[in-house]
Amino acid sequence: MDGFLDLRVSDFSYDLPEHRIAHHPPDCRDQSRLLISRPGSAVYEGRFVHLHRHLQGGDLLVFNNTRVVHARLLFRKETGAAIEVFCLEPASSQRDAQTEWLRSSPVVWKCFVRNARKWKQGRLSIKLEKGVLHAEKVKQDNDMWWVQFSWKPEDLPWLEVMEQAGHVPLPPYIKREAQSEDKNRYQTLFASHHGSVAAPTAGLHFTPTVFQNLEKQNVHQAYLTLHVGAGTFKPIVSGDVNMHQMHQEQVLVSRETLEKMKATPVEKVVAVGTTAVRTLESLYWFAGMLRKDNNAPFSVSQWLPYQSENTLTREECIDILLEKMDRDKTDTLRGSTRLLIAPPYSFAMTGAMITNFHQPGSTLLLLVAAFLGEERWKEAYRYALDNNFRFLSYGDACLFF
Protein backbone atom coordinates (compact mmCIF):
# COMPACT_ATOMS: atom_id res chain seq x y z
CA MET A 1 0.00 0.00 0.00
CA ASP A 2 1.31 3.44 -0.90
CA GLY A 3 1.63 5.69 2.11
CA PHE A 4 -1.02 8.32 2.78
CA LEU A 5 1.02 10.06 5.46
CA ASP A 6 4.66 11.05 5.23
CA LEU A 7 5.33 10.81 8.95
CA ARG A 8 7.93 9.25 11.21
CA VAL A 9 6.49 7.98 14.47
CA SER A 10 9.78 8.85 16.13
CA ASP A 11 8.92 12.54 15.60
CA PHE A 12 5.93 12.06 17.91
CA SER A 13 7.74 10.45 20.78
CA TYR A 14 9.20 11.68 24.05
CA ASP A 15 10.82 10.19 27.12
CA LEU A 16 8.13 9.22 29.64
CA PRO A 17 9.65 7.96 32.90
CA GLU A 18 7.69 5.19 34.60
CA HIS A 19 7.23 7.24 37.77
CA ARG A 20 5.35 9.92 35.82
CA ILE A 21 2.56 7.49 34.88
CA ALA A 22 -0.40 7.78 37.28
CA HIS A 23 -1.10 4.25 38.51
CA HIS A 24 -3.91 5.40 40.82
CA PRO A 25 -6.54 8.12 40.50
CA PRO A 26 -6.11 11.37 42.46
CA ASP A 27 -7.93 11.63 45.80
CA CYS A 28 -10.50 14.00 44.23
CA ARG A 29 -11.45 13.89 40.56
CA ASP A 30 -11.55 17.64 40.05
CA GLN A 31 -8.30 18.41 41.89
CA SER A 32 -6.25 17.26 38.91
CA ARG A 33 -3.99 19.88 37.42
CA LEU A 34 -5.02 21.52 34.15
CA LEU A 35 -2.53 22.64 31.53
CA ILE A 36 -3.84 25.33 29.16
CA SER A 37 -2.43 26.15 25.73
CA ARG A 38 -3.78 28.95 23.51
CA PRO A 39 -2.34 30.01 20.14
CA GLY A 40 0.20 32.77 20.56
CA SER A 41 0.38 32.42 24.35
CA ALA A 42 2.74 30.65 26.71
CA VAL A 43 1.52 27.48 28.38
CA TYR A 44 0.04 28.04 31.83
CA GLU A 45 -1.78 25.92 34.40
CA GLY A 46 -4.61 25.78 36.89
CA ARG A 47 -6.84 23.24 38.63
CA PHE A 48 -9.53 21.28 36.85
CA VAL A 49 -12.14 22.43 39.36
CA HIS A 50 -11.62 25.93 37.91
CA LEU A 51 -12.18 24.83 34.29
CA HIS A 52 -14.98 27.41 33.96
CA ARG A 53 -12.45 30.23 34.36
CA HIS A 54 -10.85 29.25 31.07
CA LEU A 55 -14.10 28.98 29.07
CA GLN A 56 -16.69 31.54 28.02
CA GLY A 57 -20.44 31.81 28.05
CA GLY A 58 -21.97 30.07 25.04
CA ASP A 59 -19.20 27.48 24.78
CA LEU A 60 -20.47 23.95 24.13
CA LEU A 61 -18.76 21.00 25.84
CA VAL A 62 -19.31 17.74 23.93
CA PHE A 63 -18.98 14.63 26.12
CA ASN A 64 -18.67 10.93 25.31
CA ASN A 65 -21.21 9.20 27.56
CA THR A 66 -20.10 5.63 26.91
CA ARG A 67 -19.89 3.29 29.90
CA VAL A 68 -16.98 0.93 30.57
CA VAL A 69 -17.88 -2.74 30.95
CA HIS A 70 -15.99 -5.40 32.92
CA ALA A 71 -14.45 -6.76 29.73
CA ARG A 72 -11.43 -8.48 31.29
CA LEU A 73 -12.13 -12.14 32.11
CA LEU A 74 -9.57 -14.19 34.05
CA PHE A 75 -9.81 -17.96 33.60
CA ARG A 76 -7.62 -20.59 35.20
CA LYS A 77 -6.98 -24.03 33.74
CA GLU A 78 -6.92 -27.16 35.91
CA THR A 79 -3.12 -27.06 35.54
CA GLY A 80 -3.17 -23.65 37.23
CA ALA A 81 -2.25 -21.70 34.07
CA ALA A 82 -3.92 -18.28 33.93
CA ILE A 83 -5.68 -17.29 30.70
CA GLU A 84 -6.84 -13.69 30.27
CA VAL A 85 -9.63 -13.04 27.75
CA PHE A 86 -10.28 -9.39 26.88
CA CYS A 87 -13.64 -8.95 25.11
CA LEU A 88 -13.54 -6.35 22.33
CA GLU A 89 -16.62 -6.50 20.13
CA PRO A 90 -19.26 -8.89 18.74
CA ALA A 91 -17.80 -11.26 16.14
CA SER A 92 -20.35 -10.13 13.57
CA SER A 93 -19.69 -6.54 12.51
CA GLN A 94 -23.35 -6.29 11.48
CA ARG A 95 -24.48 -6.43 15.08
CA ASP A 96 -24.96 -3.50 17.40
CA ALA A 97 -22.98 -3.81 20.63
CA GLN A 98 -25.84 -2.22 22.56
CA THR A 99 -28.13 -5.06 21.49
CA GLU A 100 -25.45 -7.67 22.04
CA TRP A 101 -25.20 -6.83 25.75
CA LEU A 102 -28.80 -7.95 26.20
CA ARG A 103 -28.42 -11.32 24.46
CA SER A 104 -28.86 -14.59 26.28
CA SER A 105 -26.44 -17.54 26.03
CA PRO A 106 -24.47 -18.16 23.81
CA VAL A 107 -22.56 -15.26 22.16
CA VAL A 108 -19.40 -15.06 20.04
CA TRP A 109 -17.01 -12.13 20.54
CA LYS A 110 -13.66 -11.02 19.17
CA CYS A 111 -11.13 -11.04 21.99
CA PHE A 112 -7.51 -10.58 22.87
CA VAL A 113 -6.26 -13.72 24.60
CA ARG A 114 -3.17 -13.54 26.81
CA ASN A 115 -1.35 -16.87 27.26
CA ALA A 116 -3.31 -18.33 24.32
CA ARG A 117 -0.57 -20.89 23.63
CA LYS A 118 -1.53 -22.64 26.88
CA TRP A 119 -5.17 -22.82 25.81
CA LYS A 120 -4.83 -25.24 22.95
CA GLN A 121 -8.34 -26.67 23.20
CA GLY A 122 -11.17 -27.34 25.61
CA ARG A 123 -13.51 -25.19 27.64
CA LEU A 124 -12.59 -22.75 30.39
CA SER A 125 -14.99 -21.78 33.16
CA ILE A 126 -15.65 -19.12 35.79
CA LYS A 127 -18.19 -19.53 38.60
CA LEU A 128 -20.91 -16.89 38.74
CA GLU A 129 -22.92 -15.91 41.82
CA LYS A 130 -25.54 -18.48 40.85
CA GLY A 131 -24.28 -20.25 37.77
CA VAL A 132 -21.23 -20.65 35.55
CA LEU A 133 -19.61 -18.99 32.52
CA HIS A 134 -17.85 -21.10 29.86
CA ALA A 135 -15.46 -19.98 27.09
CA GLU A 136 -14.31 -21.89 23.99
CA LYS A 137 -11.98 -20.68 21.24
CA VAL A 138 -13.55 -20.69 17.77
CA LYS A 139 -10.80 -19.38 15.48
CA GLN A 140 -7.92 -16.93 15.25
CA ASP A 141 -8.44 -13.60 13.46
CA ASN A 142 -5.11 -11.75 13.03
CA ASP A 143 -4.15 -10.58 16.53
CA MET A 144 -7.54 -11.57 17.97
CA TRP A 145 -9.52 -14.72 18.67
CA TRP A 146 -13.19 -15.46 18.18
CA VAL A 147 -14.42 -16.88 21.48
CA GLN A 148 -17.82 -18.42 22.17
CA PHE A 149 -19.23 -17.73 25.61
CA SER A 150 -22.07 -19.73 27.09
CA TRP A 151 -23.48 -19.63 30.59
CA LYS A 152 -26.11 -20.77 33.02
CA PRO A 153 -28.70 -19.54 33.80
CA GLU A 154 -28.98 -19.12 30.02
CA ASP A 155 -31.50 -16.28 30.17
CA LEU A 156 -29.12 -13.94 32.02
CA PRO A 157 -28.15 -10.97 29.80
CA TRP A 158 -24.54 -11.07 28.61
CA LEU A 159 -23.90 -7.71 30.27
CA GLU A 160 -24.94 -9.02 33.67
CA VAL A 161 -22.76 -12.12 33.21
CA MET A 162 -19.75 -9.98 32.34
CA GLU A 163 -20.33 -7.62 35.27
CA GLN A 164 -20.37 -10.65 37.59
CA ALA A 165 -17.43 -12.51 36.09
CA GLY A 166 -15.23 -9.74 34.70
CA HIS A 167 -12.80 -7.14 35.99
CA VAL A 168 -12.37 -3.42 35.27
CA PRO A 169 -10.20 -3.30 32.11
CA LEU A 170 -7.44 -1.00 33.29
CA PRO A 171 -5.00 -0.06 30.50
CA PRO A 172 -1.84 -2.18 30.21
CA TYR A 173 0.45 0.64 31.37
CA ILE A 174 -1.26 0.63 34.79
CA LYS A 175 0.73 -2.27 36.15
CA ARG A 176 -1.47 -3.50 38.95
CA GLU A 177 -4.65 -5.49 39.37
CA ALA A 178 -7.95 -3.61 39.34
CA GLN A 179 -9.17 -2.71 42.83
CA SER A 180 -12.58 -1.84 44.24
CA GLU A 181 -11.95 1.90 43.79
CA ASP A 182 -11.52 1.41 40.04
CA LYS A 183 -15.15 0.33 39.59
CA ASN A 184 -16.10 3.91 40.37
CA ARG A 185 -13.04 5.93 39.41
CA TYR A 186 -12.44 4.35 35.98
CA GLN A 187 -15.91 5.52 34.97
CA THR A 188 -17.22 9.00 34.23
CA LEU A 189 -20.08 10.30 36.37
CA PHE A 190 -22.21 10.72 33.23
CA ALA A 191 -21.56 7.27 31.72
CA SER A 192 -24.85 5.84 30.45
CA HIS A 193 -24.40 3.59 27.38
CA HIS A 194 -22.59 0.29 28.02
CA GLY A 195 -20.00 -0.72 25.46
CA SER A 196 -16.45 0.56 26.10
CA VAL A 197 -13.42 -1.47 27.11
CA ALA A 198 -11.52 1.72 28.00
CA ALA A 199 -12.69 4.92 29.66
CA PRO A 200 -12.91 8.25 27.82
CA THR A 201 -10.44 9.53 30.37
CA ALA A 202 -10.80 13.29 29.84
CA GLY A 203 -14.27 12.92 31.35
CA LEU A 204 -12.95 11.36 34.57
CA HIS A 205 -12.12 14.81 36.00
CA PHE A 206 -15.71 16.12 35.97
CA THR A 207 -17.65 16.39 39.24
CA PRO A 208 -20.97 18.00 40.28
CA THR A 209 -18.96 21.03 41.43
CA VAL A 210 -17.34 21.42 38.01
CA PHE A 211 -20.73 21.12 36.30
CA GLN A 212 -22.28 23.69 38.66
CA ASN A 213 -19.46 26.15 37.94
CA LEU A 214 -19.86 25.63 34.20
CA GLU A 215 -23.61 26.18 34.41
CA LYS A 216 -23.06 29.50 36.22
CA GLN A 217 -20.67 30.47 33.43
CA ASN A 218 -23.41 29.62 30.87
CA VAL A 219 -21.31 26.85 29.33
CA HIS A 220 -23.59 24.32 27.61
CA GLN A 221 -23.39 20.53 27.34
CA ALA A 222 -24.04 17.97 24.61
CA TYR A 223 -23.50 14.21 24.55
CA LEU A 224 -22.58 11.59 21.99
CA THR A 225 -21.36 8.01 22.24
CA LEU A 226 -18.25 6.32 20.92
CA HIS A 227 -17.67 2.88 22.40
CA VAL A 228 -13.92 2.89 23.00
CA GLY A 229 -12.10 -0.24 21.84
CA ALA A 230 -8.83 -1.67 23.08
CA GLY A 231 -7.26 -0.32 19.89
CA THR A 232 -6.91 2.99 21.72
CA PHE A 233 -3.88 1.40 23.45
CA LYS A 234 -2.56 -0.34 20.34
CA PRO A 235 0.93 0.99 19.61
CA ILE A 236 2.17 1.85 16.12
CA VAL A 237 4.46 -1.16 16.16
CA SER A 238 6.30 -0.79 12.86
CA GLY A 239 7.10 2.88 13.30
CA ASP A 240 5.20 3.49 10.04
CA VAL A 241 1.81 5.16 10.52
CA ASN A 242 0.71 3.87 7.11
CA MET A 243 0.96 0.27 8.33
CA HIS A 244 -1.16 0.87 11.43
CA GLN A 245 -4.69 -0.56 11.45
CA MET A 246 -7.32 1.24 13.51
CA HIS A 247 -10.03 -0.84 15.18
CA GLN A 248 -13.63 -0.15 14.29
CA GLU A 249 -15.58 1.64 17.04
CA GLN A 250 -19.34 2.16 17.23
CA VAL A 251 -20.82 5.66 17.25
CA LEU A 252 -24.21 7.10 18.27
CA VAL A 253 -25.11 10.78 17.85
CA SER A 254 -28.47 12.34 18.70
CA ARG A 255 -30.44 14.97 16.84
CA GLU A 256 -30.30 17.15 19.96
CA THR A 257 -26.48 17.18 19.87
CA LEU A 258 -26.39 18.07 16.18
CA GLU A 259 -28.84 20.91 16.70
CA LYS A 260 -26.78 22.29 19.59
CA MET A 261 -23.68 22.15 17.41
CA LYS A 262 -25.48 23.93 14.58
CA ALA A 263 -26.34 26.76 16.98
CA THR A 264 -22.72 27.05 18.20
CA PRO A 265 -19.79 28.52 16.23
CA VAL A 266 -17.08 25.92 15.69
CA GLU A 267 -14.51 27.87 17.72
CA LYS A 268 -16.80 27.49 20.76
CA VAL A 269 -17.20 23.70 20.41
CA VAL A 270 -15.03 22.02 23.06
CA ALA A 271 -14.64 18.25 22.64
CA VAL A 272 -14.08 16.41 25.93
CA GLY A 273 -11.56 13.75 25.00
CA THR A 274 -9.98 12.43 21.82
CA THR A 275 -12.91 10.02 21.40
CA ALA A 276 -15.31 12.97 21.19
CA VAL A 277 -12.96 14.66 18.69
CA ARG A 278 -12.87 11.56 16.48
CA THR A 279 -16.64 11.25 16.61
CA LEU A 280 -17.21 14.88 15.65
CA GLU A 281 -14.72 14.72 12.80
CA SER A 282 -16.20 11.39 11.62
CA LEU A 283 -19.56 13.13 11.30
CA TYR A 284 -17.98 15.64 8.93
CA TRP A 285 -16.66 12.90 6.65
CA PHE A 286 -19.90 10.91 6.82
CA ALA A 287 -21.78 14.00 5.65
CA GLY A 288 -19.38 14.25 2.71
CA MET A 289 -20.19 10.62 1.84
CA LEU A 290 -23.92 11.37 2.03
CA ARG A 291 -23.58 14.28 -0.39
CA LYS A 292 -22.41 11.79 -3.01
CA ASP A 293 -24.78 8.99 -2.01
CA ASN A 294 -27.89 9.44 0.15
CA ASN A 295 -27.73 5.75 1.05
CA ALA A 296 -24.08 5.67 2.08
CA PRO A 297 -23.61 3.66 5.30
CA PHE A 298 -22.21 5.43 8.35
CA SER A 299 -18.83 3.71 8.22
CA VAL A 300 -15.82 6.04 8.14
CA SER A 301 -12.52 4.45 7.11
CA GLN A 302 -9.24 5.45 8.69
CA TRP A 303 -7.73 6.92 5.50
CA LEU A 304 -10.80 8.74 4.14
CA PRO A 305 -9.52 12.30 4.82
CA TYR A 306 -6.25 11.51 3.04
CA GLN A 307 -7.87 9.81 0.04
CA SER A 308 -10.55 12.37 -0.77
CA GLU A 309 -11.62 15.89 0.04
CA ASN A 310 -14.76 17.39 1.52
CA THR A 311 -15.51 20.92 0.35
CA LEU A 312 -18.71 21.27 2.37
CA THR A 313 -18.92 23.85 5.13
CA ARG A 314 -19.48 22.68 8.67
CA GLU A 315 -23.03 24.06 8.59
CA GLU A 316 -23.80 22.25 5.33
CA CYS A 317 -22.53 19.00 6.84
CA ILE A 318 -24.77 19.30 9.89
CA ASP A 319 -27.78 20.06 7.66
CA ILE A 320 -27.03 16.95 5.57
CA LEU A 321 -26.89 14.83 8.72
CA LEU A 322 -30.18 16.24 10.02
CA GLU A 323 -31.81 15.63 6.63
CA LYS A 324 -30.54 12.04 6.77
CA MET A 325 -32.25 11.63 10.15
CA ASP A 326 -35.47 13.11 8.76
CA ARG A 327 -35.45 10.66 5.84
CA ASP A 328 -34.79 7.72 8.15
CA LYS A 329 -37.34 8.99 10.70
CA THR A 330 -34.88 8.64 13.55
CA ASP A 331 -33.43 10.86 16.24
CA THR A 332 -30.14 8.94 16.46
CA LEU A 333 -27.37 8.41 13.92
CA ARG A 334 -25.75 5.00 14.38
CA GLY A 335 -22.57 3.96 12.66
CA SER A 336 -18.90 3.19 13.06
CA THR A 337 -15.53 4.82 12.55
CA ARG A 338 -11.90 3.85 12.12
CA LEU A 339 -10.81 7.44 11.54
CA LEU A 340 -7.13 8.09 12.13
CA ILE A 341 -6.29 11.75 12.76
CA ALA A 342 -2.68 12.76 12.22
CA PRO A 343 -0.79 15.73 10.77
CA PRO A 344 -1.63 17.43 8.42
CA TYR A 345 -5.32 16.77 9.23
CA SER A 346 -7.53 19.89 9.08
CA PHE A 347 -10.22 20.00 11.80
CA ALA A 348 -13.72 20.94 10.72
CA MET A 349 -15.93 20.32 13.76
CA THR A 350 -13.71 20.96 16.79
CA GLY A 351 -12.62 24.33 18.18
CA ALA A 352 -10.97 23.19 21.41
CA MET A 353 -10.40 19.97 23.30
CA ILE A 354 -9.94 18.70 26.83
CA THR A 355 -7.69 15.67 27.00
CA ASN A 356 -5.19 13.84 29.18
CA PHE A 357 -1.52 13.30 28.34
CA HIS A 358 -0.94 10.41 25.93
CA GLN A 359 1.66 7.72 25.34
CA PRO A 360 4.68 8.47 23.18
CA GLY A 361 4.19 7.50 19.54
CA SER A 362 0.48 6.70 19.98
CA THR A 363 -2.34 7.54 17.58
CA LEU A 364 -3.79 9.72 20.35
CA LEU A 365 -0.65 11.83 20.45
CA LEU A 366 -0.75 12.08 16.65
CA LEU A 367 -4.25 13.54 16.99
CA VAL A 368 -3.04 16.12 19.53
CA ALA A 369 -0.09 16.99 17.27
CA ALA A 370 -2.44 17.53 14.34
CA PHE A 371 -4.59 19.83 16.49
CA LEU A 372 -1.78 21.91 18.00
CA GLY A 373 1.05 21.71 15.47
CA GLU A 374 4.58 20.49 16.11
CA GLU A 375 5.87 23.34 18.25
CA ARG A 376 2.82 23.69 20.52
CA TRP A 377 2.39 20.01 21.38
CA LYS A 378 6.08 19.72 22.21
CA GLU A 379 5.95 22.89 24.31
CA ALA A 380 2.94 21.57 26.26
CA TYR A 381 4.46 18.16 26.94
CA ARG A 382 7.83 19.67 27.82
CA TYR A 383 6.13 21.94 30.35
CA ALA A 384 4.20 19.00 31.84
CA LEU A 385 7.34 16.88 32.19
CA ASP A 386 9.35 19.75 33.68
CA ASN A 387 6.58 20.55 36.19
CA ASN A 388 5.72 17.07 37.49
CA PHE A 389 2.33 16.56 35.84
CA ARG A 390 0.79 13.09 36.10
CA PHE A 391 0.45 11.23 32.78
CA LEU A 392 -2.02 8.90 31.01
CA SER A 393 -5.47 7.65 32.04
CA TYR A 394 -5.47 8.57 35.74
CA GLY A 395 -3.25 11.59 35.16
CA ASP A 396 -3.76 15.32 34.78
CA ALA A 397 -5.62 17.14 32.03
CA CYS A 398 -5.06 19.66 29.24
CA LEU A 399 -7.26 22.30 27.64
CA PHE A 400 -6.09 22.97 24.10
CA PHE A 401 -7.46 25.76 21.92
HUSUL-V171239 format. One record per helix or strand of 3 or more residues. SS is the DSSP state (helix for helix, strand for strand). FROM is the first residue (numbers start at 0). TO is the last residue. If there is no record, write none. Layout:
ss=(SS:SS)
from=(FROM:FROM)
to=(TO:TO)
//
This chain:
ss=(helix:helix:helix:strand:strand:helix:strand:strand:strand:strand:helix:strand:helix:strand:strand:strand:helix:helix:strand:helix:helix:strand:helix:helix:strand:helix:helix:strand:helix:helix:helix:strand:strand:helix:helix:strand)
from=(8:17:28:32:43:47:59:65:71:81:96:106:115:123:130:143:157:179:192:200:207:219:229:240:248:254:265:268:273:303:313:331:351:362:373:396)
to=(11:19:30:36:46:53:63:67:75:89:99:113:117:127:140:151:164:184:195:204:215:225:232:242:253:261:267:271:291:306:327:336:355:371:385:399)
//
